[in-house]
């Protein structure tokens, strides 16, 4: 039965928990039990045929009957968990270096400032001298190009002479660092509606991951669309090494919705690296702080999902004004600039840059030492 594969879930029926045992009567008739995720499974006939063919080829078997039942809730949850884990084995082959930390900036709902957090966090990281990619995965609701003041058309290049033609991100220099950005905003007019369904949206994200030459990156920040839909599930399958940063506001309602994004991440076997509380309070000029959207949402969410609270970003007109001008508030100084700088520090601590050069140097040193010893002994 290990040779019978569910073509939709991509795994064998035994490991998926679909095989429910078999009975053999004295005449050589084998009755096989098979549990399906739904009684109306469109692949039911194919699975029955594959089971009958596999079992019918065994010596002494005269007939095969396949008895199907519908899984209960716990069985369905287990089979989907197995399928999501198995999907990690079919991750995309991309040009994103293995050392790059991939951080998906996510939220359970829109309106919490996820894109502005992505842009300003990326800018603050680049200001530290890092090379940071931004993949605008909010295909239909792209806003990253305007927030960064970037415009132009995506060009192409080859990674090597015989390699495929790849998209090349647009580049923005920030201090000693660099931002590399891909967005539908470079392929479509800003006021043009992108009317695509889930499969096509996922395919667009896949192109940005698979058919792009990002070069050497320290971080790749993925600005996710709101919610827990097709693109989120697709990213978990395509980039299983991605880690999730959850953005919420202090309000209880936003916190509860954001918890769904964390739940989705963990069901897709993605690490939740931390929580970011946006719009945490308005800092008045005379020193008072007003909690316009409530308080404590970030702390409550972090405790609920057992992830660190990485930072709080205050309400500041510079964020929206800077986004409209293409001048990220992370570079503006003041309370909001300090908040994004502190957030960048926390992110680097929670998901540190992988220093492959040092690893390679140590490895080469060890190899050279071993060769020297072998030469001396020989």
CORHURA-V265538 format. One record per backbone hydrogen bond with DSSP energy under -1.0 kcal/mol. NH is the residue of the N-H (numbers start at 0). CO is the residue of the C=O. E is the energy in kcal/mol with one decimal. If there is no record, write none. Layout:
{{NH,CO,E} {NH,CO,E}}
This chain:
{{3,0,-1.7} {5,10,-2.7} {9,5,-2.4} {12,3,-2.2} {15,11,-1.7} {16,13,-1.5} {17,12,-2.0} {18,12,-1.8} {19,32,-3.0} {22,30,-2.2} {24,28,-2.2} {27,24,-1.7} {29,62,-2.8} {30,22,-2.9} {31,64,-3.1} {32,20,-2.9} {33,66,-2.8} {34,17,-3.1} {35,68,-3.0} {40,37,-1.7} {43,40,-1.8} {46,42,-2.6} {47,43,-2.5} {48,44,-2.4} {49,45,-2.6} {50,46,-2.6} {51,47,-2.5} {52,48,-2.4} {53,49,-2.3} {54,50,-2.9} {55,51,-2.5} {57,54,-1.9} {60,57,-1.5} {61,27,-2.1} {62,27,-1.2} {64,29,-3.0} {66,31,-3.1} {68,33,-1.8} {70,35,-2.9} {75,71,-2.4} {76,72,-2.3} {77,73,-2.1} {78,74,-2.5} {79,75,-2.3} {80,76,-1.9} {81,77,-2.2} {82,78,-2.2} {83,79,-2.4} {84,80,-2.1} {85,81,-2.6} {86,82,-1.9} {87,84,-1.1} {88,85,-1.7} {89,86,-1.6} {90,87,-1.2} {91,237,-1.4} {99,96,-1.3} {100,217,-2.2} {102,219,-2.7} {103,242,-3.4} {104,221,-2.7} {105,244,-2.9} {116,112,-2.2} {117,113,-2.4} {118,114,-2.6} {119,115,-2.3} {120,116,-2.7} {121,117,-2.5} {122,118,-2.1} {123,119,-2.4} {124,120,-2.3} {125,121,-2.5} {126,122,-2.2} {127,124,-1.1} {128,125,-2.4} {129,124,-1.3} {131,177,-3.0} {132,218,-3.1} {133,179,-3.0} {134,220,-2.7} {135,181,-2.7} {136,134,-1.5} {136,222,-1.0} {138,136,-2.0} {146,142,-1.9} {147,143,-1.7} {148,145,-1.0} {149,144,-2.7} {156,165,-2.3} {162,159,-1.1} {165,156,-3.5} {166,210,-3.0} {167,154,-2.6} {169,180,-2.3} {171,178,-2.5} {173,176,-1.7} {176,173,-2.6} {177,129,-1.8} {178,171,-3.3} {179,131,-2.3} {180,169,-3.0} {181,133,-2.3} {185,182,-1.8} {186,183,-1.6} {187,183,-1.5} {191,188,-1.6} {195,193,-1.0} {200,196,-2.4} {201,197,-2.7} {202,198,-1.9} {203,199,-2.0} {204,200,-1.9} {205,201,-2.4} {206,202,-2.2} {207,203,-1.9} {208,204,-1.6} {209,205,-3.6} {210,206,-2.4} {212,166,-3.3} {217,130,-2.8} {218,130,-1.6} {219,100,-2.5} {220,132,-3.3} {221,102,-2.7} {222,134,-2.2} {223,104,-2.0} {223,221,-1.1} {226,106,-1.5} {232,228,-2.2} {233,229,-2.7} {234,230,-2.5} {235,231,-1.8} {236,232,-1.4} {237,233,-2.9} {238,234,-3.3} {241,238,-2.3} {242,101,-2.9} {243,270,-3.2} {244,103,-2.8} {245,273,-2.4} {246,105,-3.0} {247,275,-2.4} {254,250,-2.1} {255,251,-2.4} {256,252,-1.9} {257,253,-2.5} {258,254,-1.4} {259,256,-1.2} {261,257,-1.5} {262,258,-2.3} {263,259,-2.7} {264,260,-2.1} {265,261,-2.2} {266,262,-2.1} {267,263,-1.4} {268,265,-1.5} {269,264,-3.1} {272,243,-2.1} {273,243,-1.1} {274,307,-2.6} {275,245,-2.9} {276,310,-2.6} {277,247,-3.2} {279,312,-2.4} {281,289,-3.1} {283,287,-3.3} {286,283,-2.0} {289,281,-2.7} {291,289,-1.7} {293,290,-1.4} {299,295,-2.7} {300,296,-2.5} {301,297,-2.5} {302,298,-2.3} {303,299,-2.4} {304,300,-2.6} {306,301,-2.0} {309,274,-2.7} {312,276,-2.9} {314,280,-2.5} {318,315,-2.0} {320,316,-2.6} {321,317,-2.5} {322,318,-1.8} {323,319,-2.0} {324,320,-1.9} {325,321,-1.2} {326,321,-3.2} {330,327,-1.7} {331,328,-1.9} {336,332,-1.5} {337,333,-2.4} {338,334,-2.0} {339,335,-2.1} {340,336,-2.0} {341,337,-2.5} {342,338,-2.2} {343,339,-2.4} {344,340,-2.0} {345,341,-2.2} {346,342,-2.5} {347,343,-2.4} {348,344,-1.7} {349,345,-2.5} {350,346,-3.1} {355,353,-1.3} {358,354,-1.3} {359,355,-3.0} {360,356,-2.6} {361,357,-2.4} {362,358,-2.3} {363,359,-2.9} {364,360,-2.6} {365,361,-2.3} {366,362,-2.4} {367,363,-2.8} {368,364,-2.3} {369,365,-2.2} {370,366,-2.4} {371,367,-2.5} {372,368,-2.2} {373,369,-2.4} {374,370,-2.5} {375,371,-2.2} {376,372,-2.4} {377,373,-2.0}}
